[in-house]
Amino acid sequence: MKQTFAIGIGGAAGQGVATPGDIFAKIFSRRGLHLNAYNAYQSIIRGGHTFLTIRTGPEKVTNLGDRVDLLIPLNQDAMDRHLRLLTAGAACLYNSDTIKPGVAAEGAQLCPLPVSKLADITRNKVAQNTIALGAGLSMMGVGFQALEEVLAEQFKRKGEAVVSENIGIARVGYEYATANFRPFAWPLPMTGNRSAVLSGNTAMAMGGAAAGVKFYCAYPMSPSTGVLHWMAAHARRAGIMVRQVEDEIGVVNMAIGAAHAGVRSMCATSGGGFALMSEGLGLSAMMETPVVVIDCQRAGPSTGVPTKTEQGDLWQMLGAAFGDYPRALAAPLDIGDCFKVISEIFNIADRFQCPGIVLCDLLLSEGRLSVDPKDLDFDPVIDRGELITNASSVSGANDDGKYKRYKITESGVSPRAIPGVPGHTHTAASDEHDEDGVLISDEFTNPTKRRVMMEKRMRKVAGIEAAVPPPVLWGPHDADVTLIGWGSTKGVIEEACEILTEQGILANQLQIRWLVPLHGDAILDILKDARHTFIVENNYSGQFARYLRSETSFVPNGYIRKYDGEPFMPHHIVEAVKEQLSGKTKLSVPAHEILV
Amino acid sequence: MATTLAATNHVAVADLKGKVDPDWCPGCGDFGVLAAVQKALVELQIPNHNVVTISGIGCSSNFPGFINTYGMHTLHGRALAVATGVKLANHDLTVLVTGGDGDGFGIGGNHFVHSMRRNVDLLYIVMDNQIYGLTTGQTSPTSRVGMKTKSMPFGNIEAPVNPISLALAAGATFVARGFSAEQKHLTELIKQGIQHKGFSFLDVFSPCVTYNHDNTYQWFRPRVKKLEDDTGYDSADWMAAMGKSLLWDTEIPIGKFFERTDVPTLHGAEPVLDAGPLAHADMRIPGDVTRSFVEELM
């Protein structure tokens, strides 16, 4: 198993969970360590319970893992919820002035910090957090200087006095732990790697900037709002027009308008906002104006659990808007992929003049991952397809020299002229139309023309399928168990496979990234030799399992599902596989032991 | 709206004729609006490839198909949202939005209000016939109280929206009303609306000869009174405009109610557009800028 170390910081919203989390993350990253972080929180601004997990290690950390090595409860509630889950080798740092510990497991170290004796708590209200930071790093074997540097940066704006006060408090905590607590058995290593730490939302926004997006608009909705925040903050430097719109109906239509005028245009929302956008997706398809929409899934239906993750929007994506039309639908596999997938889907949307949908979820959107800066490539391939942006282009002309916007072609793709180009005026309509853009829906209804135009658009489906790679199997081909997942579950399934293999159950993984086109034949070919197949997904009804069955008739040996709002942990999948191999059930729904 | 004057080619009415003839009912008020728009574009000499005519859904929303400019026939109620995107992606284009009262004040009411407060630089022409026509005659947001339609056969019991007062309250920087039977007057209002830098709202009485038997040409003719004939009227006076907007029944003002030119347009207020339209911008971001984006994360 890969060596990792996980910290859990719990407390009420507003108690300052994020700041120590950011500081730990920065220190780990600067030591050349990888990290994966996730904040379990609620839809309130002050109060409640939030629990931030940061897992670090010298190799890639693909998920949050199964254990917490260092627990820092900032209030009694956090202590009561999490102490019982610590195992041998772990430690809990807490303010012994205000928090009473429970009974820790054998081998787990309770580390009381007499905060009021160590710092002047009347002056510094978050002294307990800073002391715990220092104490924790001491026990991890990290030199104090690393913390000193980050604190100096963190409080620079507040002046020299605040910087030295915080460094002083941190040093007291550091020295107190050195004198009083047992260090962790595994001191944190250092590597020469340098990585960027970012959320999936930041990655998708940056991916958009890299893909040449010049128009971004949104209505705030968790967990997609981070995309808007990055775009808004960087718009002027990146040359992107960013607008906050009155509702998601306005969002998608404004994005389509901008796209129609010739720019790459993107918007992001969550399931509820996407529902409002669905008529607009049909407009994009019918006018053949490419637009990219990101759906960051949260637990539904309706307002649902706004701050919790789920993979419950798949069928909404498949069925969005009425009528048949070509679309592309991709689910990024991790936060690095959130960046990459945007330019890829823009190329598909532009080439085939259809909507592209990115199906992300809260786990990736708001989680954070260390990524090699080289993987944030701001010079990706940009393929705008058959686009006419100036009068000298003749690609759209028919034999008679007249431009026909919806010219019937073998590929189904008709050269697209943007407004402003002389000699190419036309009307793009949501109504069915002929090659010349003239409406046939009302007075001129003509079944032959309708059929021809429908077939023209739908011919693009074959082109999209050829342009998108089929999925591949990861791991040994002679495995006992094949775990099938899609999108954000990639990392946790990967670790579950490693654990299973270590325990003598050879496992491999089929992770689906492109949902439309699905490449059903390639999937069937991969699965034909599989011994035991299990579909793992974060929803109640097995949305992907049902989709795969509808497209390929494939039925797996069993299903592993979770719909409590929290992501899978590796042991959930490992135990479910064993339970199913023993023949006890075909449907496992692991319980989430952590109450967040 | 800013205009682009043609340097060389003369723009004639024939250039602006659509690929098909209008399929409106004979006598429909919308014919007069189409003719006035074509005349205004000729008088302003704006080349047709620099014009985008954008509509929603309804009888009057078939408009883009009947004029030879770039056109977008979008979703019911969504024309203004689409038009905002077009204008922000290429602010060199002249953007005209056309539609009906149901499209603009009913299903599209939200976008109507917000487009005005944003001062998007476009001309929005509503062909207001106080009825739903294409769905064969139901009550619209501007139908008068008591009006009998298929959806309210015992008479409308809901108060109508007042488009002029609403536009004034929402911050439109150019607010006018025309009558499709007053061609010269209407053409002049369209020209002014195109030339105005900001959101120009033009409500046009465009009688439905098939389904609205209350608000006919004969009903409007004796009532409409041009604001331009009132020498004491100052269209820079918002309060006066609000007062005039409330007149109905015996005297219905048409003409320019209000205009102010001191509010920046949406595209003018955003420095990102200073370097020119985004539709022609370099898609790549300079390397020093993208490196700084990555550095922030380290």
Interface residues (C-beta under 8 A of the other chain):
Chain A: S29 R194 S195 A196 V197 L198 T202 M206 A209 A210 G212 K214 F215 C217 H234 A235 R236 R237 A238 G239 I240 M241 R243 V245 E246 D247 I249 G250 V251 N253 M254 A255 I256 G257 A258 A259 H260 A261 G262 V263 R264 S265 E279 G280 L283 M287 P373 L376 F378 D379 I382 T389 I418 P419 G420 V421 P422 G423 H424 T425 H426 T427 A428 A429 S430 D431 D436 G437 V438 L439 D442 E443 F444
Chain B: K19 V20 D23 P47 N48 H49 N50 V52 T53 I54 I57 N62 P64 G65 N68 T69 Y70 G71 M72 H73 T74 L75 R78 A81 V82 A83 T84 G85 V86 K87 L88 A89 N90 D92 L93 N110 H111 V113 H114 E270 P271 V272 L273 A275 L278 A279 H280 A281 D282 M283 R284 I285 G287 V289 T290 S292 F293 V294 L297 M298
